[in-house]
């Protein structure tokens, strides 16, 4: 058995691609289905192209709501502080900052939770992250 991908439904593919690009993922393939009126976009982290996330955009959807039954997608990152800074600089809200240098949560434009885990051990506690409050739920 082999992990292939996680699928999430998205309302705005361009904005969702921008979010995942800030996170460091790249598009590896895309399929438009005119008859079914949907687009599938597969993304992966450079060097880890086999572990993918599938963005499904149904052309005629009118909003998915904020159901929390999905859970979250998790990525290991080389530097959780640098990743969160890059996301913040791109306009992304850090819902659960990496106060202890180990874990953070952000959300995609469609409110899918993304967990960021520090590779290896936790980084030393650093500001402004240590004193940053949580924003919303994750």
OpenMM code with the backbone's topology and positions (N, CA, C; nanometers):
from openmm import Vec3, app, unit

residues = "UNK UNK UNK UNK UNK UNK UNK UNK UNK UNK UNK UNK UNK UNK UNK UNK UNK UNK UNK UNK UNK UNK UNK UNK UNK UNK UNK UNK UNK UNK UNK UNK UNK UNK UNK UNK UNK UNK UNK UNK UNK UNK UNK UNK UNK UNK UNK UNK UNK UNK UNK UNK UNK UNK UNK UNK UNK UNK UNK UNK UNK UNK UNK UNK UNK UNK UNK UNK UNK UNK UNK UNK UNK UNK UNK UNK UNK UNK UNK UNK UNK UNK UNK UNK UNK UNK UNK UNK UNK UNK UNK UNK UNK UNK UNK UNK UNK UNK UNK UNK UNK UNK UNK UNK UNK UNK UNK UNK UNK UNK UNK UNK UNK UNK UNK UNK UNK UNK UNK UNK UNK UNK UNK UNK UNK UNK UNK UNK UNK UNK UNK UNK UNK UNK UNK UNK UNK UNK".split()
positions = [
    Vec3(0.0839, -0.1165, 0.0000),
    Vec3(0.0000, 0.0000, 0.0000),
    Vec3(0.0893, 0.1240, 0.0000),
    Vec3(0.0438, 0.2284, -0.0673),
    Vec3(0.1228, 0.3507, -0.0820),
    Vec3(0.0307, 0.4708, -0.0736),
    Vec3(0.0695, 0.5696, 0.0052),
    Vec3(-0.0060, 0.6946, 0.0131),
    Vec3(0.0016, 0.7654, -0.1207),
    Vec3(-0.1123, 0.8134, -0.1719),
    Vec3(-0.1138, 0.8858, -0.2986),
    Vec3(-0.1379, 1.0343, -0.2796),
    Vec3(-0.2527, 1.0707, -0.2231),
    Vec3(-0.2830, 1.2132, -0.2079),
    Vec3(-0.3975, 1.2334, -0.1101),
    Vec3(-0.4155, 1.3586, -0.0703),
    Vec3(-0.5310, 1.4041, 0.0057),
    Vec3(-0.6065, 1.4997, -0.0838),
    Vec3(-0.7384, 1.4840, -0.0926),
    Vec3(-0.8194, 1.5719, -0.1774),
    Vec3(-0.8940, 1.6721, -0.0911),
    Vec3(-0.8900, 1.7986, -0.1328),
    Vec3(-0.9739, 1.9011, -0.0712),
    Vec3(-1.0464, 1.9760, -0.1824),
    Vec3(-1.1701, 2.0145, -0.1535),
    Vec3(-1.2485, 2.0930, -0.2490),
    Vec3(-1.2171, 2.2408, -0.2278),
    Vec3(-1.2011, 2.3121, -0.3379),
    Vec3(-1.1652, 2.4538, -0.3293),
    Vec3(-1.2618, 2.5380, -0.4113),
    Vec3(-1.2875, 2.6575, -0.3614),
    Vec3(-1.3771, 2.7500, -0.4305),
    Vec3(-1.3035, 2.8415, -0.5269),
    Vec3(-1.1814, 2.8808, -0.4925),
    Vec3(-1.1034, 2.9746, -0.5724),
    Vec3(-0.9659, 2.9131, -0.5992),
    Vec3(-0.9521, 2.8406, -0.7109),
    Vec3(-0.8242, 2.7725, -0.7377),
    Vec3(-0.7035, 2.8660, -0.7385),
    Vec3(-0.7171, 2.9840, -0.7954),
    Vec3(-0.6029, 3.0758, -0.8032),
    Vec3(-0.5568, 3.1176, -0.6640),
    Vec3(-0.6501, 3.1514, -0.5763),
    Vec3(-0.6148, 3.1930, -0.4404),
    Vec3(-0.5581, 3.0748, -0.3610),
    Vec3(-0.6139, 2.9562, -0.3813),
    Vec3(-0.5635, 2.8375, -0.3119),
    Vec3(-0.4235, 2.8022, -0.3620),
    Vec3(-0.3992, 2.8131, -0.4921),
    Vec3(-0.2646, 2.7897, -0.5466),
    Vec3(-0.1653, 2.8900, -0.4904),
    Vec3(-0.2072, 3.0150, -0.4757),
    Vec3(-0.1203, 3.1175, -0.4175),
    Vec3(-0.0828, 3.0783, -0.2748),
    Vec3(-0.1817, 3.0341, -0.1957),
    Vec3(-0.1568, 2.9913, -0.0581),
    Vec3(-0.0536, 2.8785, -0.0544),
    Vec3(-0.0772, 2.7706, -0.1307),
    Vec3(0.0129, 2.6560, -0.1276),
    Vec3(0.1491, 2.6900, -0.1875),
    Vec3(0.1549, 2.7847, -0.2797),
    Vec3(0.2828, 2.8305, -0.3327),
    Vec3(0.3632, 2.9006, -0.2232),
    Vec3(0.2962, 2.9840, -0.1432),
    Vec3(0.3640, 3.0485, -0.0301),
    Vec3(0.4160, 2.9442, 0.0676),
    Vec3(0.3423, 2.8352, 0.0826),
    Vec3(0.3840, 2.7278, 0.1716),
    Vec3(0.5036, 2.6526, 0.1147),
    Vec3(0.5212, 2.6545, -0.0174),
    Vec3(0.6356, 2.5901, -0.0816),
    Vec3(0.5994, 2.4764, -0.1751),
    Vec3(0.4692, 2.4493, -0.1943),
    Vec3(0.4281, 2.3427, -0.2849),
    Vec3(0.4239, 2.3936, -0.4277),
    Vec3(0.4378, 2.3009, -0.5215),
    Vec3(0.4351, 2.3349, -0.6638),
    Vec3(0.3349, 2.2450, -0.7345),
    Vec3(0.2733, 2.2983, -0.8402),
    Vec3(0.1808, 2.2190, -0.9207),
    Vec3(0.2598, 2.1143, -0.9987),
    Vec3(0.2137, 1.9872, -0.9918),
    Vec3(0.2810, 1.8807, -1.0650),
    Vec3(0.1976, 1.8301, -1.1822),
    Vec3(0.0663, 1.8454, -1.1763),
    Vec3(-0.0187, 1.8140, -1.2923),
    Vec3(-0.1576, 1.8711, -1.2705),
    Vec3(-0.2297, 1.8812, -1.3831),
    Vec3(-0.3636, 1.9418, -1.3825),
    Vec3(-0.4489, 1.8719, -1.4867),
    Vec3(-0.5767, 1.8580, -1.4543),
    Vec3(-0.6703, 1.7984, -1.5479),
    Vec3(-0.8011, 1.8770, -1.5441),
    Vec3(-0.8420, 1.9284, -1.6597),
    Vec3(-0.9722, 1.9939, -1.6736),
    Vec3(-1.0670, 1.8951, -1.7386),
    Vec3(-1.1849, 1.8779, -1.6806),
    Vec3(-1.2852, 1.7868, -1.7344),
    Vec3(-1.4071, 1.8697, -1.7744),
    Vec3(-1.4159, 1.9021, -1.9036),
    Vec3(-1.5258, 1.9847, -1.9548),
    Vec3(-1.6613, 1.9184, -1.9295),
    Vec3(-1.6720, 1.7894, -1.9578),
    Vec3(-1.8001, 1.7196, -1.9428),
    Vec3(-1.8460, 1.7177, -1.7964),
    Vec3(-1.7545, 1.6884, -1.7042),
    Vec3(-1.7894, 1.6851, -1.5629),
    Vec3(-1.7861, 1.8210, -1.4963),
    Vec3(-1.7337, 1.9223, -1.5680),
    Vec3(-1.7250, 2.0599, -1.5206),
    Vec3(-1.6456, 2.0716, -1.3900),
    Vec3(-1.5243, 2.0139, -1.3923),
    Vec3(-1.4369, 2.0246, -1.2764),
    Vec3(-1.2913, 2.0267, -1.3215),
    Vec3(-1.2059, 2.0759, -1.2317),
    Vec3(-1.0615, 2.0782, -1.2528),
    Vec3(-0.9959, 2.0098, -1.1340),
    Vec3(-0.8964, 1.9257, -1.1631),
    Vec3(-0.8144, 1.8645, -1.0594),
    Vec3(-0.6731, 1.9204, -1.0736),
    Vec3(-0.6184, 1.9693, -0.9627),
    Vec3(-0.4833, 2.0237, -0.9621),
    Vec3(-0.4062, 1.9498, -0.8529),
    Vec3(-0.2943, 1.8879, -0.8917),
    Vec3(-0.2137, 1.8125, -0.7966),
    Vec3(-0.0889, 1.8924, -0.7613),
    Vec3(-0.0624, 1.9033, -0.6312),
    Vec3(0.0515, 1.9783, -0.5807),
    Vec3(0.1401, 1.8866, -0.4976),
    Vec3(0.2693, 1.9216, -0.4899),
    Vec3(0.3629, 1.8457, -0.4071),
    Vec3(0.4772, 1.9363, -0.3643),
    Vec3(0.5402, 1.8971, -0.2557),
    Vec3(0.6603, 1.9671, -0.2110),
    Vec3(0.7780, 1.9239, -0.2986),
    Vec3(0.8657, 2.0161, -0.3360),
    Vec3(0.9822, 1.9791, -0.4162),
    Vec3(1.0615, 1.8680, -0.3474),
    Vec3(1.0940, 1.7645, -0.4241),
    Vec3(1.1673, 1.6519, -0.3700),
    Vec3(1.0791, 1.5449, -0.3076),
    Vec3(0.9499, 1.5714, -0.2964),
    Vec3(0.8554, 1.4753, -0.2378),
    Vec3(0.7315, 1.4675, -0.3271),
    Vec3(0.7538, 1.4510, -0.4559),
    Vec3(0.6464, 1.4585, -0.5549),
    Vec3(0.5451, 1.3446, -0.5439),
    Vec3(0.5777, 1.2377, -0.4735),
    Vec3(0.4833, 1.1271, -0.4617),
    Vec3(0.3752, 1.1531, -0.3575),
    Vec3(0.4000, 1.2369, -0.2601),
    Vec3(0.3001, 1.2736, -0.1586),
    Vec3(0.2323, 1.4016, -0.2060),
    Vec3(0.1105, 1.3888, -0.2544),
    Vec3(0.0443, 1.5017, -0.3198),
    Vec3(-0.0830, 1.5436, -0.2477),
    Vec3(-0.1222, 1.6653, -0.2772),
    Vec3(-0.2528, 1.7143, -0.2377),
    Vec3(-0.3285, 1.7431, -0.3674),
    Vec3(-0.4522, 1.6983, -0.3736),
    Vec3(-0.5365, 1.7191, -0.4917),
    Vec3(-0.6381, 1.8278, -0.4603),
    Vec3(-0.6328, 1.9346, -0.5364),
    Vec3(-0.7325, 2.0412, -0.5255),
    Vec3(-0.8412, 2.0111, -0.6277),
    Vec3(-0.9644, 1.9989, -0.5821),
    Vec3(-1.0771, 1.9732, -0.6714),
    Vec3(-1.1621, 2.0984, -0.6782),
    Vec3(-1.1755, 2.1529, -0.7992),
    Vec3(-1.2591, 2.2704, -0.8187),
    Vec3(-1.3773, 2.2316, -0.9073),
    Vec3(-1.4957, 2.2268, -0.8471),
    Vec3(-1.6194, 2.2040, -0.9221),
    Vec3(-1.6669, 2.3391, -0.9724),
    Vec3(-1.6704, 2.3543, -1.1034),
    Vec3(-1.6915, 2.4851, -1.1646),
    Vec3(-1.8214, 2.5523, -1.1225),
    Vec3(-1.9231, 2.4771, -1.0937),
    Vec3(-2.0542, 2.5361, -1.0657),
    Vec3(-2.0890, 2.5430, -0.9177),
    Vec3(-1.9961, 2.5098, -0.8277),
    Vec3(-2.0293, 2.5119, -0.6847),
    Vec3(-2.0497, 2.6547, -0.6376),
    Vec3(-2.1294, 2.6670, -0.5332),
    Vec3(-2.1622, 2.8003, -0.4814),
    Vec3(-2.1163, 2.8174, -0.3376),
    Vec3(-2.0152, 2.7446, -0.2968),
    Vec3(-1.9631, 2.7557, -0.1606),
    Vec3(-1.9830, 2.6260, -0.0843),
    Vec3(-1.8804, 2.5862, -0.0131),
    Vec3(-1.8832, 2.4593, 0.0587),
    Vec3(-1.9185, 2.4750, 0.2057),
    Vec3(-1.9235, 2.5970, 0.2572),
    Vec3(-1.9449, 2.6136, 0.4008),
    Vec3(-1.8158, 2.5857, 0.4754),
    Vec3(-1.8266, 2.5768, 0.6055),
    Vec3(-1.7074, 2.5583, 0.6882),
    Vec3(-1.7139, 2.4292, 0.7682),
    Vec3(-1.7543, 2.3193, 0.7050),
    Vec3(-1.7579, 2.1907, 0.7742),
    Vec3(-1.6202, 2.1515, 0.8236),
    Vec3(-1.6121, 2.1028, 0.9470),
    Vec3(-1.4838, 2.0656, 1.0062),
    Vec3(-1.4609, 1.9144, 1.0047),
    Vec3(-1.5397, 1.8400, 0.9267),
    Vec3(-1.5255, 1.6958, 0.9272),
    Vec3(-1.3981, 1.6481, 0.8593),
    Vec3(-1.3287, 1.7331, 0.7870),
    Vec3(-1.2081, 1.6920, 0.7154),
    Vec3(-1.0896, 1.6705, 0.8099),
    Vec3(-1.0662, 1.7592, 0.9023),
    Vec3(-0.9466, 1.7538, 0.9866),
    Vec3(-0.8422, 1.8503, 0.9356),
    Vec3(-0.7232, 1.8002, 0.9005),
    Vec3(-0.6189, 1.8894, 0.8499),
    Vec3(-0.5188, 1.8127, 0.7655),
    Vec3(-0.4383, 1.8896, 0.6927),
    Vec3(-0.3246, 1.8408, 0.6158),
    Vec3(-0.2012, 1.8814, 0.6955),
    Vec3(-0.1010, 1.7956, 0.7047),
    Vec3(0.0197, 1.8283, 0.7810),
    Vec3(0.1436, 1.8201, 0.6921),
    Vec3(0.2336, 1.9164, 0.7118),
    Vec3(0.3614, 1.9190, 0.6412),
    Vec3(0.4740, 1.9407, 0.7408),
    Vec3(0.5824, 1.8658, 0.7234),
    Vec3(0.7042, 1.8894, 0.7989),
    Vec3(0.7815, 1.9984, 0.7257),
    Vec3(0.8316, 2.0973, 0.8004),
    Vec3(0.9047, 2.2090, 0.7389),
    Vec3(1.0435, 2.2214, 0.8017),
    Vec3(1.1373, 2.2744, 0.7250),
    Vec3(1.2744, 2.2903, 0.7745),
    Vec3(1.2845, 2.3950, 0.8838),
    Vec3(1.2048, 2.5019, 0.8748),
    Vec3(1.2082, 2.6101, 0.9735),
    Vec3(1.0672, 2.6652, 0.9894),
    Vec3(1.0005, 2.6267, 1.0973),
    Vec3(0.8607, 2.6659, 1.1167),
    Vec3(0.8468, 2.8180, 1.1299),
    Vec3(0.9466, 2.8847, 1.1891),
    Vec3(0.9406, 3.0307, 1.2018),
    Vec3(0.9491, 3.0973, 1.0642),
    Vec3(1.0434, 3.0537, 0.9831),
    Vec3(1.0609, 3.1127, 0.8497),
    Vec3(0.9377, 3.0856, 0.7636),
    Vec3(0.8823, 2.9652, 0.7730),
    Vec3(0.7629, 2.9313, 0.6953),
    Vec3(0.6465, 3.0203, 0.7360),
    Vec3(0.6258, 3.0375, 0.8660),
    Vec3(0.5163, 3.1234, 0.9136),
    Vec3(0.5392, 3.2689, 0.8736),
    Vec3(0.6624, 3.3161, 0.8779),
    Vec3(0.6939, 3.4540, 0.8367),
    Vec3(0.6614, 3.4722, 0.6882),
    Vec3(0.7006, 3.3764, 0.6053),
    Vec3(0.6733, 3.3840, 0.4611),
    Vec3(0.5224, 3.3863, 0.4359),
    Vec3(0.4483, 3.3031, 0.5070),
    Vec3(0.3025, 3.3011, 0.4921),
    Vec3(0.2418, 3.4331, 0.5374),
    Vec3(0.2844, 3.4851, 0.6526),
    Vec3(0.2328, 3.6145, 0.7016),
    Vec3(0.2625, 3.7256, 0.6024),
    Vec3(0.3847, 3.7268, 0.5490),
    Vec3(0.4216, 3.8294, 0.4511),
    Vec3(0.3342, 3.8196, 0.3260),
    Vec3(0.2808, 3.6997, 0.2984),
    Vec3(0.1906, 3.6792, 0.1855),
    Vec3(0.0446, 3.7027, 0.2192),
    Vec3(0.0173, 3.7508, 0.3418),
    Vec3(-0.1195, 3.7835, 0.3799),
    Vec3(-0.1964, 3.6714, 0.4481),
    Vec3(-0.1291, 3.5620, 0.4842),
    Vec3(-0.1956, 3.4496, 0.5503),
    Vec3(-0.1953, 3.4719, 0.7014),
    Vec3(-0.3090, 3.4465, 0.7656),
    Vec3(-0.3192, 3.4555, 0.9110),
    Vec3(-0.2656, 3.3278, 0.9738),
    Vec3(-0.1827, 3.3422, 1.0760),
    Vec3(-0.1316, 3.2269, 1.1503),
    Vec3(-0.2314, 3.2022, 1.2635),
    Vec3(-0.3144, 3.0985, 1.2492),
    Vec3(-0.4191, 3.0722, 1.3473),
    Vec3(-0.3638, 3.0234, 1.4808),
    Vec3(-0.2637, 2.9407, 1.4754),
    Vec3(-0.1975, 2.8909, 1.5958),
    Vec3(-0.0477, 2.9074, 1.5714),
    Vec3(0.0124, 3.0119, 1.6294),
    Vec3(0.1532, 3.0395, 1.6023),
    Vec3(0.2459, 2.9339, 1.6646),
    Vec3(0.3683, 2.9264, 1.6131),
    Vec3(0.4649, 2.8276, 1.6626),
    Vec3(0.5344, 2.8757, 1.7904),
    Vec3(0.4570, 2.8980, 1.8967),
    Vec3(0.5115, 2.9551, 2.0194),
    Vec3(0.6316, 2.8778, 2.0743),
    Vec3(0.6232, 2.7463, 2.0716),
    Vec3(0.7300, 2.6642, 2.1292),
    Vec3(0.8308, 2.6188, 2.0242),
    Vec3(0.8211, 2.6725, 1.9014),
    Vec3(0.9172, 2.6393, 1.7960),
    Vec3(0.8964, 2.5036, 1.7330),
    Vec3(0.7754, 2.4481, 1.7481),
    Vec3(0.7539, 2.3131, 1.6982),
    Vec3(0.6339, 2.2988, 1.6056),
    Vec3(0.5243, 2.3682, 1.6307),
    Vec3(0.4009, 2.3436, 1.5566),
    Vec3(0.3236, 2.4738, 1.5361),
    Vec3(0.2617, 2.4853, 1.4174),
    Vec3(0.1742, 2.5986, 1.3867),
    Vec3(0.0583, 2.5469, 1.3034),
    Vec3(-0.0512, 2.6246, 1.3017),
    Vec3(-0.1649, 2.5948, 1.2153),
    Vec3(-0.2020, 2.7198, 1.1371),
    Vec3(-0.2298, 2.7006, 1.0081),
    Vec3(-0.2798, 2.8059, 0.9203),
    Vec3(-0.4008, 2.7479, 0.8477),
    Vec3(-0.4698, 2.8315, 0.7697),
    Vec3(-0.5854, 2.7842, 0.6948),
    Vec3(-0.5762, 2.8283, 0.5499),
    Vec3(-0.6238, 2.7408, 0.4617),
    Vec3(-0.6306, 2.7739, 0.3199),
    Vec3(-0.7434, 2.8738, 0.2995),
    Vec3(-0.7556, 2.9314, 0.1790),
    Vec3(-0.8674, 3.0218, 0.1518),
    Vec3(-1.0048, 2.9561, 0.1711),
    Vec3(-1.0120, 2.8224, 0.1684),
    Vec3(-1.1383, 2.7517, 0.1918),
    Vec3(-1.1492, 2.6987, 0.3341),
    Vec3(-1.0665, 2.7515, 0.4252),
    Vec3(-1.0700, 2.7161, 0.5673),
    Vec3(-1.0306, 2.5728, 0.5979),
    Vec3(-0.9452, 2.5128, 0.5163),
    Vec3(-0.8883, 2.3823, 0.5469),
    Vec3(-0.7671, 2.4057, 0.6368),
    Vec3(-0.7618, 2.3385, 0.7514),
    Vec3(-0.6486, 2.3530, 0.8429),
    Vec3(-0.5250, 2.2855, 0.7861),
    Vec3(-0.4117, 2.3544, 0.7969),
    Vec3(-0.2825, 2.3010, 0.7563),
    Vec3(-0.1905, 2.3103, 0.8777),
    Vec3(-0.1414, 2.1959, 0.9229),
    Vec3(-0.0492, 2.1902, 1.0359),
    Vec3(0.0927, 2.1940, 0.9824),
    Vec3(0.1770, 2.2762, 1.0433),
    Vec3(0.3181, 2.2866, 1.0083),
    Vec3(0.3991, 2.2347, 1.1266),
    Vec3(0.4769, 2.1292, 1.1050),
    Vec3(0.5568, 2.0687, 1.2115),
    Vec3(0.7046, 2.0884, 1.1834),
    Vec3(0.7771, 2.1356, 1.2835),
    Vec3(0.9204, 2.1581, 1.2707),
    Vec3(0.9928, 2.0247, 1.2512),
    Vec3(1.0776, 2.0184, 1.1506),
    Vec3(1.1590, 1.8989, 1.1265),
    Vec3(1.2582, 1.8819, 1.2413),
    Vec3(1.2712, 1.7596, 1.2914),
    Vec3(1.3629, 1.7339, 1.4028),
    Vec3(1.3043, 1.7893, 1.5319),
    Vec3(1.3898, 1.8338, 1.6188),
    Vec3(1.3456, 1.8903, 1.7469),
    Vec3(1.2948, 2.0316, 1.7317),
    Vec3(1.2309, 2.0793, 1.8365),
    Vec3(1.1774, 2.2159, 1.8379),
    Vec3(1.2904, 2.3182, 1.8269),
    Vec3(1.2618, 2.4288, 1.7614),
    Vec3(1.3561, 2.5401, 1.7562),
    Vec3(1.3508, 2.6147, 1.8900),
    Vec3(1.4546, 2.6902, 1.9233),
    Vec3(1.4488, 2.7702, 2.0464),
    Vec3(1.3311, 2.8680, 2.0396),
    Vec3(1.2668, 2.8894, 2.1519),
    Vec3(1.1541, 2.9828, 2.1593),
    Vec3(1.2024, 3.1206, 2.1155),
    Vec3(1.1222, 3.1875, 2.0310),
    Vec3(1.1634, 3.3168, 1.9764),
    Vec3(1.0423, 3.4080, 1.9614),
    Vec3(1.0668, 3.5361, 1.9708),
    Vec3(0.9636, 3.6365, 1.9459),
    Vec3(0.9613, 3.6665, 1.7963),
    Vec3(0.8496, 3.7104, 1.7413),
    Vec3(0.7257, 3.7460, 1.8111),
    Vec3(0.6363, 3.6266, 1.8404),
    Vec3(0.6800, 3.5083, 1.8006),
    Vec3(0.5949, 3.3895, 1.8074),
    Vec3(0.5570, 3.3511, 1.9494),
    Vec3(0.6478, 3.3636, 2.0447),
    Vec3(0.6234, 3.3169, 2.1817),
    Vec3(0.5055, 3.3881, 2.2472),
    Vec3(0.4848, 3.5136, 2.2138),
    Vec3(0.3776, 3.5895, 2.2795),
    Vec3(0.2554, 3.6107, 2.1903),
    Vec3(0.2534, 3.5496, 2.0755),
    Vec3(0.1423, 3.5664, 1.9824),
    Vec3(0.0220, 3.4830, 2.0267),
    Vec3(-0.0974, 3.5428, 2.0309),
    Vec3(-0.2158, 3.4650, 2.0693),
    Vec3(-0.2686, 3.3823, 1.9529),
    Vec3(-0.3482, 3.2813, 1.9834),
    Vec3(-0.4186, 3.2060, 1.8790),
    Vec3(-0.5209, 3.2962, 1.8123),
    Vec3(-0.5462, 3.2707, 1.6854),
    Vec3(-0.6479, 3.3447, 1.6107),
    Vec3(-0.7478, 3.2422, 1.5596),
    Vec3(-0.8673, 3.2432, 1.6111),
    Vec3(-0.9694, 3.1483, 1.5633),
    Vec3(-0.9400, 3.0063, 1.6060),
    Vec3(-1.0104, 2.9144, 1.5436),
    Vec3(-0.9925, 2.7722, 1.5755),
    Vec3(-0.9058, 2.7055, 1.4701),
    Vec3(-0.8473, 2.5945, 1.5054),
    Vec3(-0.7634, 2.5179, 1.4146),
    Vec3(-0.7843, 2.3745, 1.4420),
] * unit.nanometer
topology = app.Topology()
chain = topology.addChain("A")
for resn in residues:
    res = topology.addResidue(resn, chain)
    for name in ("N", "CA", "C"):
        topology.addAtom(name, app.Element.getBySymbol(name[0]), res)
